[in-house]
Amino acid sequence: MSVKQKTIKGLIWSFLDGFVNQGFQLIVGIVLARLLSPHAFGLIGMLAIFIAISQSFVDSGFSNALIRKTNCTQSDYSTIFYFNITVSVFCYGILFGFSSSIASFFREPQLRALIQVLGLSLIINSFSVIQRTILTKEINFKLQTIVSFVASIGSGIIALCMAFAGFGVWSLVALTLSKAVLNSIFLWLWAKWKPAWVFSMKSFKELFAFGSKLLASGLIDTVYRNIYYVIIGKYFSAVELGYYTQADQIQSVPSQNLIGIIGRVSYPVLSNMQDDVRQLKSAYQKIIRSTMLITFLLMLGLAAIAKPLVLTLIGDKWLPAVIYLQMLCLVGMFYPLHALNLNMLQVQGRSDLFLRLEIIKKILAIPIIIVGIMFGIKIMIIGMILMNFISYYLNSYWSGRYIGYSTGEQVKDIFPSFILGSVVALSVFAVGYLIDISNPLKLIIQIVIGGVLFIGIAEVLFMKDYLYVKAIVTDKIKIASVQ
């Protein structure tokens, strides 16, 4: 199978993994949001930063280091496997020991027991990191999709049963824990790799030289992305954090899952081209343009339908989350662009530059955090939007230097997609504003009009990026129908 065929196949299965599985989880989340209170979601949001930071330590950048290395051995994989487990146990011990302090910090006594149980997911997840890394390196997303889907169904059923039975916030804990358990079990059963009884310091040092900088970068980014949960939980309330958390989760379905889909496939593929700059730039340019065409449409469109969407899916009690969702869509709109540019630095082996950029950007973000504490959540999100422009310039400038793809070229490539997405979103918003009907019907009409407008304008203008994505989809459908 050629690299192009493996890439397309990987994209299809990664798409199914990202959107089908996440779509199912979104449905489960919607039902849970109707059954549980914003306060319950706020409690879990308060713990997000502690789990996320611990997970960064568990991975330590070794997954990307293994993917980038062209000739990984059993010794490499086994060494990192045992390292992941050891670190996960260590991190869980710290969380357990500081659980009372965390509860006191947020003035929520229930957090003590919640973090002690939820933290077990770190240890459980550590047992399957290498299996997933190997499958990603091989661009084998079919098995990952099947495992994720089975785990999502199982964990969703468990969480819903607990919610209906009145377990409250523990339903959300069960959702995370049961999914981690099912994922690990099925990856061990169905993936071919099993660890050997070996730990090589040579392998560890070699991989750590690259991965350590990604670890530091990942920690900085993780703290930055989750610090807003801490600020809202500490200086506002669990209910307000619940609104923010729900809005953030909804906007992350298209934004972060899209880059999860594209990034998981593009990183190993582009890593294989790292020695051919011309081919690398051409492939990267296509990825940027096609990804942002979809991103602008989804994120601007989501902002346009935010109110009927929230009211239809999770009910009137979540109305305050609408404005947060609309604003966070403008933040999430840039996420795939940041991730792709930073991916290119990893492909080029510049994890040191990756780290320096993260430090610079997060230092620049400190005033935004302070202003948010002083003037409120909305002002803080506006600052996040402003910070996105600064971050994009820094990321694209340095990643572009290595392949001759400047920030100006990138903006020129993606600007038509932004204009198209804006036109469609404004039209959809206007329709929702002008018609006075039930929210479910309004939502359906807006989505249909948005889809028709997007396809119609793209077809009439013969948009290159649209035609490229369309060709990939139609070719895959033809192949599937023949088979």
C-alpha positions in Angstrom: 0.0 0.0 0.0 1.4 3.4 -1.0 2.0 6.3 1.5 -1.0 8.2 -0.1 -3.3 5.2 0.2 -2.2 4.6 3.8 -2.7 8.3 4.6 -6.2 8.3 3.1 -7.2 5.1 4.8 -5.8 6.4 8.1 -7.7 9.7 7.7 -11.0 7.8 7.1 -10.5 5.6 10.1 -9.2 8.5 12.2 -12.3 10.5 11.1 -14.6 7.6 12.3 -12.7 7.4 15.5 -12.9 11.1 16.1 -16.4 12.0 15.1 -18.3 8.7 15.4 -16.9 7.9 18.8 -16.9 11.5 20.0 -20.4 11.9 18.6 -21.5 9.0 20.7 -19.8 10.4 23.7 -21.4 13.8 23.0 -24.8 12.1 23.1 -24.0 10.5 26.4 -22.8 13.9 27.6 -26.0 15.5 26.5 -28.1 13.0 28.5 -25.8 13.4 31.5 -26.1 17.2 31.3 -29.9 16.9 31.4 -29.7 14.5 34.4 -27.0 16.2 36.4 -26.5 19.8 37.6 -23.9 22.4 36.3 -22.3 22.0 39.8 -21.5 18.3 39.1 -19.7 19.2 35.9 -18.0 22.1 37.7 -16.5 19.7 40.3 -15.0 17.5 37.5 -13.7 20.7 35.8 -11.9 21.7 39.0 -9.9 18.4 38.8 -9.1 18.6 35.1 -5.8 20.4 35.5 -4.5 17.9 38.0 -5.4 14.9 35.8 -4.1 16.6 32.7 -0.7 17.5 34.2 -0.2 14.0 35.6 -1.1 12.5 32.2 1.6 14.7 30.6 4.2 13.3 33.0 3.1 9.8 32.3 3.6 10.2 28.5 6.6 12.5 28.9 6.7 13.1 25.2 7.9 9.5 24.6 5.0 8.7 22.3 6.0 11.3 19.8 9.6 10.4 20.2 8.8 6.7 19.3 6.6 7.7 16.4 9.4 9.9 15.0 12.1 7.3 15.4 12.3 5.2 12.2 13.7 2.0 13.6 12.2 1.4 17.0 13.1 -1.9 18.8 11.3 -4.1 21.3 13.8 -2.7 23.8 12.6 0.9 23.1 8.9 0.0 23.5 9.4 -2.1 26.6 11.6 0.5 28.3 9.0 3.3 27.8 6.2 0.9 28.8 7.7 0.3 32.2 8.6 4.0 32.6 5.0 5.0 31.9 3.6 2.7 34.5 6.1 3.7 37.2 5.4 7.4 36.6 1.7 6.9 36.6 1.9 5.2 40.1 4.1 8.0 41.3 1.7 10.7 40.0 -1.3 8.9 41.5 0.4 8.8 44.9 1.0 12.6 44.8 -2.7 13.2 43.8 -3.9 10.9 46.6 -1.6 12.6 49.2 -2.7 16.1 48.2 -6.4 15.3 47.8 -7.3 17.1 51.0 -5.4 20.2 50.0 -7.1 20.3 46.6 -10.5 20.1 48.3 -9.6 22.9 50.7 -8.3 25.1 47.9 -11.6 25.0 46.1 -13.6 24.8 49.3 -15.4 21.7 48.0 -14.9 18.8 50.4 -16.3 16.3 47.9 -13.2 16.8 45.7 -11.1 14.7 48.1 -12.8 11.4 47.3 -13.3 12.3 43.7 -9.6 12.9 42.9 -8.6 9.8 44.8 -10.8 7.6 42.6 -10.5 9.6 39.3 -6.7 9.5 39.6 -6.7 5.7 39.1 -7.3 6.4 35.4 -3.7 7.5 35.1 -2.4 4.0 36.1 -5.0 2.3 33.9 -4.2 4.4 30.8 -0.5 3.9 31.2 -0.9 0.2 30.4 -2.0 0.9 26.8 0.1 3.9 25.8 2.6 1.9 23.9 0.0 -0.2 22.0 -1.7 2.9 20.8 1.6 4.5 19.9 2.6 1.5 17.8 -0.8 1.5 16.0 -0.4 5.2 15.3 3.1 4.8 14.0 1.8 2.1 11.6 -1.1 4.4 10.6 -3.4 1.7 11.8 -6.5 3.6 13.0 -9.0 0.9 12.2 -8.2 -1.1 15.3 -8.0 2.0 17.4 -11.5 3.1 16.2 -13.0 -0.3 17.0 -11.5 -0.3 20.5 -12.6 3.3 21.2 -16.1 2.7 19.9 -16.6 -0.4 22.1 -15.1 1.4 25.1 -17.3 4.4 24.5 -20.5 2.3 24.3 -19.6 0.4 27.4 -18.6 3.4 29.5 -21.5 5.4 28.3 -24.0 2.7 29.4 -22.3 2.4 32.8 -22.4 6.2 33.4 -26.0 6.6 32.2 -27.2 3.8 34.5 -25.4 5.4 37.4 -26.9 8.8 36.6 -30.4 7.4 36.4 -29.8 5.6 39.7 -29.0 9.0 41.3 -25.2 8.7 41.8 -24.7 12.4 40.6 -21.1 13.5 40.0 -19.9 9.9 40.4 -21.5 9.1 37.1 -18.9 11.3 35.4 -16.1 9.7 37.3 -17.4 6.2 36.3 -17.5 7.4 32.6 -13.8 8.2 32.7 -12.7 5.2 34.6 -14.7 2.6 32.8 -13.6 3.9 29.4 -9.9 3.8 30.5 -10.4 0.2 31.7 -12.2 -1.0 28.5 -9.6 0.8 26.3 -6.7 -0.9 28.0 -8.3 -4.3 28.1 -9.2 -4.4 24.4 -5.9 -2.9 23.2 -4.1 -5.7 25.2 -6.4 -8.3 23.7 -6.4 -7.2 20.1 -3.1 -5.3 19.6 -0.1 -7.6 18.7 2.5 -6.0 20.9 3.4 -7.3 24.4 6.2 -6.0 26.6 9.5 -7.9 27.1 11.2 -8.0 30.5 13.8 -5.4 29.6 14.6 -1.8 30.5 17.4 -0.2 28.5 19.0 3.0 29.8 20.4 3.6 26.3 16.9 3.6 24.8 15.6 5.8 27.6 18.3 8.4 27.2 18.0 8.5 23.4 14.2 9.0 23.5 14.3 11.3 26.5 16.7 13.7 24.6 13.8 14.4 22.2 10.8 13.6 24.4 11.9 15.7 27.4 11.5 18.9 25.6 8.1 17.8 24.4 7.3 16.9 28.0 8.2 20.4 29.2 6.2 22.0 26.3 3.3 19.8 26.9 3.2 20.6 30.6 3.3 24.3 29.9 0.5 24.0 27.4 -1.5 21.7 29.6 -1.3 24.2 32.5 -2.2 27.1 30.3 -5.2 25.3 28.8 -6.5 24.1 32.1 -5.6 27.1 34.3 -8.9 28.8 33.3 -10.8 25.9 35.0 -8.8 26.6 38.2 -9.4 30.4 38.0 -13.1 30.1 37.4 -13.5 27.4 40.1 -11.5 29.4 42.6 -12.6 32.9 42.0 -16.1 32.4 40.7 -18.2 29.2 41.5 -18.6 25.6 40.6 -21.9 26.4 38.8 -20.2 29.0 36.6 -17.4 26.6 35.9 -20.0 24.0 35.0 -21.3 26.4 32.3 -17.8 27.1 31.0 -16.9 23.4 31.1 -20.0 22.4 29.1 -19.3 25.1 26.5 -15.7 24.1 26.2 -16.6 20.5 25.8 -19.0 21.3 23.0 -16.6 23.5 21.1 -13.8 20.9 21.5 -15.8 18.2 19.6 -15.0 19.8 16.2 -11.8 21.7 17.0 -9.7 19.4 19.0 -11.1 16.2 17.5 -10.4 17.5 14.1 -6.7 18.1 14.8 -6.7 14.7 16.7 -7.9 13.1 13.4 -5.5 15.1 11.1 -2.6 15.2 13.5 -2.5 11.5 14.4 -2.3 10.7 10.7 -0.2 13.6 9.4 2.6 13.4 12.0 3.8 9.8 11.2 3.3 10.5 7.4 5.2 13.8 7.4 7.9 12.2 9.6 8.6 9.8 6.8 9.1 12.7 4.4 11.4 14.7 6.8 14.4 14.4 4.5 12.6 15.6 1.3 11.8 19.3 2.0 10.0 19.8 -1.3 7.7 16.9 -0.9 7.2 17.8 2.8 6.1 21.3 2.0 3.7 20.2 -0.7 2.0 17.6 1.6 2.0 20.0 4.5 0.4 22.8 2.4 -2.5 20.5 1.4 -3.0 19.4 5.0 -3.2 23.0 6.2 -5.6 24.2 3.5 -8.0 21.2 3.7 -8.0 21.2 7.5 -8.7 24.9 7.9 -11.5 24.7 5.2 -13.3 22.3 7.5 -12.3 24.0 10.7 -13.6 27.5 9.7 -16.9 26.0 8.5 -17.4 23.9 11.7 -16.3 26.4 14.3 -17.9 29.6 12.8 -21.0 27.5 12.1 -21.1 26.2 15.6 -21.0 29.8 17.0 -23.9 30.7 14.7 -26.2 27.9 16.0 -25.0 27.9 19.6 -28.2 29.1 21.2 -30.7 26.7 19.6 -28.1 23.9 19.9 -27.6 24.3 23.6 -31.3 24.8 24.4 -32.3 21.8 22.2 -29.7 19.4 23.5 -29.2 20.1 27.2 -32.1 22.4 28.1 -32.8 25.9 29.4 -30.8 25.5 32.6 -27.6 25.7 30.5 -28.6 29.0 28.8 -25.7 30.9 30.4 -23.3 28.6 28.6 -24.4 29.9 25.2 -22.3 33.1 25.2 -19.3 31.1 26.5 -19.7 28.6 23.6 -19.9 31.3 21.0 -16.7 33.0 22.2 -14.8 29.8 22.7 -15.6 28.8 19.1 -13.4 31.7 18.1 -10.7 30.4 20.4 -11.0 26.8 19.2 -11.0 27.9 15.5 -7.2 28.4 15.8 -6.4 25.2 17.6 -5.8 23.0 14.6 -3.7 25.7 13.0 -1.5 25.9 16.1 -1.2 22.1 16.4 -0.2 21.6 12.8 2.5 24.2 12.8 3.9 22.8 16.1 3.7 19.3 14.6 6.0 20.5 11.8 8.6 21.6 14.4 8.5 18.0 15.8 8.8 16.5 12.4 11.9 18.6 11.9 13.3 17.4 15.2 13.2 20.9 16.8 11.6 20.0 20.1 14.0 22.6 21.7 12.4 25.4 19.6 9.0 23.9 20.3 9.7 24.3 24.1 11.0 27.9 23.7 7.9 29.0 21.8 5.7 27.5 24.4 7.5 29.4 27.2 7.3 32.7 25.3 3.6 32.3 24.5 2.6 31.4 28.0 4.6 34.3 29.5 2.7 36.6 27.2 -0.6 35.0 28.4 0.0 35.9 32.1 -1.6 39.4 31.8 -4.7 37.8 30.2 -5.1 35.5 33.2 -4.7 38.4 35.6 -7.2 40.5 33.7 -9.7 37.6 33.7 -9.5 37.4 37.5 -10.2 41.1 37.8 -12.8 41.6 35.1 -14.6 38.3 34.6 -14.8 35.3 32.4 -15.9 37.0 29.1 -13.0 39.5 29.2 -10.7 36.5 29.9 -12.0 34.7 26.7 -11.5 37.9 24.6 -7.9 37.9 25.8 -7.6 34.2 24.8 -8.8 35.2 21.3 -6.2 37.9 21.1 -3.5 35.5 22.3 -4.4 33.2 19.5 -3.3 35.7 16.9 0.0 36.2 18.6 0.6 32.5 19.0 -0.3 31.7 15.4 2.2 34.2 14.1 5.0 32.8 16.3 4.2 29.1 15.4 3.8 29.7 11.7 6.9 31.9 11.4 9.2 29.3 12.9 7.7 26.2 11.4 7.6 27.9 8.0 11.3 28.7 8.1 12.3 25.1 7.8 10.3 24.3 4.7 10.0 27.6 3.0 6.3 28.1 3.9 5.9 31.6 5.4 3.2 33.0 7.5 2.1 35.2 4.6 1.8 32.1 2.4 -0.3 30.3 5.0 -2.6 33.2 5.5 -3.0 33.6 1.7 -3.8 29.8 1.5 -6.4 29.8 4.2 -8.0 33.2 3.8 -10.6 32.1 1.1 -11.8 29.3 3.5 -12.1 31.9 6.3 -14.2 34.2 4.1 -16.4 31.3 3.0 -16.9 30.1 6.6 -17.8 33.6 7.7 -20.3 34.2 5.0 -22.0 30.8 5.7 -22.0 31.4 9.5 -23.4 35.0 9.3 -26.2 33.8 6.9 -27.0 30.9 9.3 -27.1 33.3 12.3 -29.3 35.7 10.5 -31.8 32.9 9.7 -31.9 31.9 13.3 -32.4 35.5 14.4 -35.2 36.3 12.0 -37.4 33.2 12.3 -39.4 32.6 15.4 -40.0 28.9 15.7 -39.1 26.1 18.1 -35.4 25.6 18.8 -35.2 22.1 17.5 -36.8 23.1 14.2 -34.7 26.2 14.0 -31.6 24.2 14.5 -32.4 21.8 11.7 -33.2 24.6 9.3 -30.0 26.5 10.1 -27.8 23.4 9.6 -29.5 22.5 6.3 -29.1 26.1 5.0 -25.5 26.2 6.1 -24.7 23.0 4.4 -26.4 24.0 1.1 -24.8 27.4 1.1 -21.3 26.0 1.8 -21.5 23.4 -1.0 -23.2 25.7 -3.4 -20.7 28.5 -3.0 -17.7 26.2 -3.1 -18.9 24.4 -6.2 -19.7 27.7 -8.1 -16.3 29.2 -7.2 -14.5 25.9 -7.9 -12.6 26.2 -4.6 -9.4 24.2 -4.8 -9.4 23.1 -1.2 -13.0 22.0 -1.3 -12.5 20.1 -4.5 -9.4 18.3 -3.0 -11.4 17.2 0.1 -14.3 16.2 -2.1 -12.1 14.1 -4.3 -10.7 12.2 -1.3 -14.2 11.5 0.0 -15.7 10.4 -3.3 -12.7 8.2 -4.2 -13.0 6.4 -0.9 -16.7 6.0 -1.4 -16.2 4.5 -4.9 -13.5 2.1 -3.5 -15.8 1.0 -0.7 -18.7 0.5 -3.1 -16.6 -1.7 -5.4 -15.3 -3.8 -2.5 
